[in-house]
Amino acid sequence: MSTSVHRAIASLPLPDGWHWRVEPRPRRRTLGIEVTAEGEVVFAVPPTADPSAVASAVRSRLPRLADEVRRREVRPAEPVKELIGGTSFAYLGRRYRLRLVPAVPEARVRLRAGWLELPEPGSPAEGAQALADWYGARGTAWLVPRALPVALRMGVQPWEVSIEDLGPRWGACTPQGLIRIHWAVMQLPADLVEYVLIHELCHLRQPGHGPAFRRQMGLALPDSDRREAWFGREEPFLWRGAVRQEGRPGPAG
């Protein structure tokens, strides 16, 4: 089946230079299209996919896909932070300067008097993990109480909403109803955190990103196109935990 789907997609007027592949996924019911951080297009298809229907769906999405691939290809390098006093970190769209404090037993990562305090870590990697854990805990306390009313308004029932490290993905929705949001998303303004949340909640009804999904997004969030474009401008600059190692120069975030 994947061979015939591959031939059907290859017959389309795909832009020159595209890297793409067909990936059969037994648990999918509809076509899914993903663009990786490197700009590769992944066509995720269910076992019973009809090649002509897949080709038609892909054809209708080519302009938007081309824009997304171009954006990925010119994506800036992943931000790298240096864990020294004064380094800037964002939380819910606001900027805070890092302040290192003594690593006494009661010390913890926290916002205090306009500073993001970090107990002096034993290594940059240890400090990065402490900050990621703080984003996760603080983000969970902020997001989960807000997620349930949004889900009720949309008429969906997630099994659980959690904040985790999702690697290159900003959000995920499992067939069982588990909504996961990357901790790094908590650096964004609240309107964009809500956008990511609603995007994943919409997947409870529409697993793909086709016209039905976009209609669902529009119903749940009337200005979803504006927020999508805003998110696209902001997300390449989100810090995902990369830190400058001692004695190793690198680009600062």
N, C-alpha and C positions, 0 to 999 in steps of 0.2 A: 504493500500500500504506500509506504513512504517513498518508494521509487516513482510511482505514478504521480504522487503529489509533487515530488521534486521536479519532474518533467513539466507538470502543469504550471508551476511557478516560474520555471526557467523559460517558458514560452512568453512570459510577460515582458514588457519593455522596462526591465529593471535598469536603474542608472549604472553606468560603467564604473567598475571599481568596487562594487558592493561585495562584501563578504557575508554570506548567508548560509543557513543550513535548515533542514527540516528535522525536527526532533519529535518522534512519536511519544505520546504520553498516555498510557492506558487509562488514567483516571480523569482525563479531560473529556468534556462533552461538546465543546465548541473550539474553534480556532483561537489560539492565543499568539500574539506577536510581541516579542520582546527585543529591545535594542540594548546590547550589553554596553558596559562603560567604554569598551574599545571600539564601538560602532558596528559590531557584528549584529546582523538581524537573525533572530531565531524564530522560526515558524513552528509553534508547538501545536501538534494536531492530535485529535482523538483517533482511536483505532478504526472507527467507521467513517472517517472523513471522506467526502466525495471530492475528488481532485478538481473537477470543474467548479464546484461551489467554493473551494478554497481559493482557486485562482481568481474567481470573481470578487471575493472578499478582499484579497490582497490588492487587486487592481484598484478598488475603491479607496484604499488607504495609502496608495503610493505617494501622493503629495505630502501628507503628514509624516509618513515614514522617512521620506527624503529629507525633510526639515530636521527630524530627530537625528538621523545619521550624520548630517552635516554638523549639528551641534555637538555631537559626541566626538567627532573627529577633531574639532578645534578646542576640545575641553582642556582647561589649564591643568597643570600638575596638581596632584592631591596636596592640600595644605599640610605643612609640617610645622609644629609648634616647638618653641624652645621654652622649657620650664624654668624661667627666671622671672624675677619680680618685674611687673609692668607688662608682661605679655597679655594681649587682649583675648578674651574669650566671650562668646555670646551665649545668652540664655533668653529665650522667648523674645528675640529681636533686640535686646539691650546688650550693650557692651560693658564688660567688667574687666578690670585689670587684676592680674594674678598677684597675690601676696603670699610668699612663703612664710610659714610660722613654725615654731619649734614642734618637733614630733613627740610631744608629751602624750601620756596615755589617753587623756580625754580629748585630744585634738582630732578634728575631722574636717573634711572638705565642707565649706559652707559659704554662703553669701553674707557678708557683714560690712555694714557701713559703706556700701558701694564697691567693695572688693570681693574677689573670689579667693578665699583663703585655702591654701593647700599645705598640710603638714609636710615638712621637708622629706621627700622620698629617698629611699636608698639608691634608686636608679631612675633614669628617665622613664623606662618602661613601667616601673612601679607607680610613678606619679601619673602616667597616662591612664593606667588602669583605675587608679583611685578617682580620677576625674570622670572617666567613663561610668564608673559605678555611681558616682554622684548624679550625673545626668540621668542615669537609669532610674535611680530611686526618686529623685526630685520630679522627673518627668512622669513617673507612674502616679505619684501623688497628685500631680496637676491634671493629667490627661484622663485617667480612668473615671473619675467622677463626672467628667464632662462627656465622656464617650457614650455612656448609657442613655442620657436624654437625647443625644443626637441619633442614636440607633433607633430609639422608640419613635422619634419623629419621622424617620425614614421607613418604619415598619419592618425592621430587621432585628434579629436577635443573635448577636455574637455570643459564642460560648465563653470567650474570655478575651480581654484586651491586655496586652503586655508590651513592655518596652525592652528590647534586647539589642544585641549586636548582630546585625543581619548582613555584615560584609558589604558587598556592593549594592545591596537592595535597600530602598528606603522604607518599604512596607511589604507585608505579605498577608495573605488570607488563605487558610487551609480549608478543605472541603468540610471539615468538622466544625468550622466557625471560629477558629482561633485567629484573632487579629493581632499582628505583631508590627510594631513601629520601631525603626532604628533610633537608638538613643540620640544620635547626632541630629535628628530632626528637631529636637528640643532647642536647638540654637536659633531656629527660625521664629519670626513673629507668629503670634497666636493664630492669625488668619491662615497661615500656611501650614501650621500643624494641623489645624482643622481640615484643610484641603487634603492632606495625606491621609488622615483618618477616614474622611468620607470616601475617598478613592477606594480604600480597602473595604469599607462597609458595603460599597456598591458591588464589590465582587461576591458578596454573599448571594446576590441575585444574578449577576452577570459575570461569569468567570473570565471572559475575554475582554478586549478593548475595542470592540467593533461599534457600529452605530447604536445598538441597543444599550451598550454600556455608557456611551456618551449621552444618550437620552436620559439614562438613569442619573448620571452625574448632574445634568442640567436641571432635573427635577429636584434633586437633593440640594444643589448649590447653584443658584441662578447665575452667579458670576464665576462659574468654574473655569471657563476659558481664560478669563483674566488672571485668576489665581494660578492656573496651570503655566501660563507664560511667565508669571512672576517667579513661581517655583523653579522653572527652568533656568532663570537668570541667577538665582541664589544658590541652588544645590551644588554646583561645582565647587563652591567655596566653603562648604561645610567641613569642619574638622572631624575626622573619623578616628582619631587616636594616634596618628603618626607624630613622633617626637624626634627632635634632633638628639642623636646620641652624643655622649661626651666625647669631645675631640673630633667629631665628624661634622664638617660644614655642610650646610644644605639650605634650601629655600625656607624662609620663615613664613608662617601663616599669619 
